[in-house]
């Protein structure tokens, strides 16, 4: 994540290295449903090392003798990690192939069963992370106080640097696409996401600077925790304040597209000022011409079941769960400066 994005909990309390070993980053999908046990699809739960999701999907397609379109998965997982996630393979009228032929030192099949439908994007309840930081430099008391604060208050729900490309140039490429440069269909989707994420991060950064990222502005639109349902704006009263404090609802920011901003008052004024600055108008117009509709995203993120331990003097292990679409980067950046041995942060 860009260091230009402001953080909500103050100055860094540590420096550390990350991803010096593959096991330093373990992520496990939290299933959003139980398999039906029968149907045209084979549902595989796979543990992979050193391979990204798209590569594994192609590998499964080759193993099963089907086209890639027959493979389903809920979310993209990084290559520089140990990850456990589900895939479906469309095999109508066919027996399941021998899963042992798919396995090697980099891939294990943890379970295999039949399911009625293809696994769609987003069909998971969240992700469970185990992250190991090494060469930790910082006062342990201050680090644990910051972790406790994060656990209780949460962190700004920024989009992570993965959205902006390996060289961080996806927004520039999106502007070139909006200006007429032709791109492949799969690249187009990535660039649209980067443009949307850039505008959202600008709004959230300003809310962090003004101290309102986890509070209420006049004209706020709210999102229900664990769901994408939104409501408001409506007058902020004691009932809404209690729900906000209980993490039942969250303030939101815009995912840009066609249509009017739903916010009003001071909240709308802040959002307009952020998205209209610099190259914002070109990003807005490009997203609207692409046919995207206005949506909202929660501004704050609270890790669930957060815990930590010190397996060695300068080694810190973190455990927590996040909802779909959230980035572990947000938690690490709230701690301090974490340098990735893999050449990028999570």
Secondary structure, DSSP 8 states (H G I E B T S, - for coil): --TTS--SS-S--EEEEE-SSGGGEEEEEEESS---S-SSEEEEEEEEES--HHHHHHHHHHHHT--GGGEEES----SSSEEEEEEEEE-TT-----GGGG-BTTEEEEEEEEESS---TT-EEEEEEEEEEEEEES-HHHHHHHHHHHHHH-EE----GGGG-TTS-HHHHHHHHHTT----HHHHHHHHHHHHHHHHHHHHHHHHHTT-TTS--TT-EEEETTS--EEE-----HHHHHHHHTTSEEEEEEE--BS--S--HHHHHHHHHHHTSTTHHHHHHHHHHTT-B-EEEESEE--EEEEEEEEETTEEEEEEEE-TT--HHHHHHHHEEEEETTSS--
